[in-house]
Amino acid sequence: MKICVLGLGYIGLPTAAMFATHGYKVAGVDINNRIVESLNAGEVYIEELGLGALVHDAIENGNLTGKNKPEESDVFIICVPTPLARENKKADLSYVIEAAESIVPFLRKDNLVILESTVPPGTTLGVLIPILEKSGLKAGNDFYVAHCPERVLPGNILKEIVENYRMIGGIDEKSSSQAKEIYKSFVKGKIIIIDSTTAEFVKLLENTYRDVNIALANEVAKISESIGVNVWDAIKLANEHPRVHLHYPGPGVGGHCIPIDPWFIYEKAPEMAKLIKTAREINNSMPHYVVNVVNSLMKKNEKKKIAVLGVTYKANVDDTRESPAIEIIRLLKEKGYTVAVHDPKTENFVYPLTTLDNAINNANCLLILVDHDDFKKLDPASVGKKMRSKIVIDTRNCIDKNMWMREGFKCRVLGESCSGVRE
Ligand code: SAJ
């Protein structure tokens, strides 16, 4: 059986490699020739535990080949991005539409088309199927369609792609059972069959739950600072309650899912999605909040150098998409600070990156935006020697504050009352 995977990104590439190492012939299709060429050379451009070895196996066994356009297959799986259109905060479905259109000339009777990309509820029925039916074939009669959203955690993709429960949102029974059959080849988690619109909605709901919960954590972080409570201790304690699962505050919410998916629900019901919108606004306010903290610790009227540590959207990944660091650095520069940026995990960022030494040399303030393991191991004594003034702002509660204070640092942890700062 032959599968054509469209889009070789964070989800498409692991998915293609999984199928190719579980008995399927896979054509991995991408419009970017560099990605196709590097795949055919057995190289992987995404940093993800185990992915290099898996892709290597798939190429070696001859079951995975990179292509720059689709070809006749039994199954087509669409794994392309669905970004947020900045102007109207609606899903930009142009890649899904392009991918679907590129399948049309190759669509044959009894084929199965699966949409894995995250989309607003109703997209499979209202957008995907009308395009595919331009082939002259009828969905449900001549070919089969399902929405099977990916739900893996970047950094842990290869484990979660196998172990997580999987929703199969077929447009009818036959579509669902066919989709289930192929995912069964490697998915060990439960496979649950549901209609396509519910599957689309549930995927969004999961990420919206996290966004709203993080907004609550960010709001209580601000409140904690004003009432003299340590938010990290407060959340830890509250989570001792068996039915409380608070999330944690931070400099903002990044990644390609959580800051975007809630808007896909919002666009379908803006007048009802009030909490969802407010949560987005609270999380989006965090970069401004962090920059205000920086301002409050810097003496006025002096040109200051801020060493920003960490620009990926979360710890120990190389992905900088939607990272709050982008907005924080923009605001710092706007305020006239000299900003030096270091991140050991990534080489791709909108602002220039430098070495740790260059970043901290003569810096007036260390601003930690990501809790990479590397930063937890920083030695405050040697960092302090290179800085102009010993000030550290930790937006992730990831450093050992007492150790840094012993080295003479003024430490400011996001969500801690002012009593946490040694003047
Ligand atoms: N964050 C906080 N506080 C927290 C947790 C996270 O500020 O308590 C921030 C992170 O720093 C990061 C952002 O939220 O900037 C998102 O990180 P994340 O680890 O919560 O989520 P992602 O985007 O890496 O992956 C999510 C996952 N969704 C859920 O856990 C419900 C993953 O399972 C999904 O597959 C993925 O989105 C996706 O593709 O939708």
Residues whose N, C-alpha, C, O or C-beta is under 5 A from the ligand:
A	BS01	SAJ	E150 R151 V152 L153 P154 E206 N207 R210 I214 H247 Y248 P249 G250 G252 V253 G254 G255 C257 I258 Y313 K314
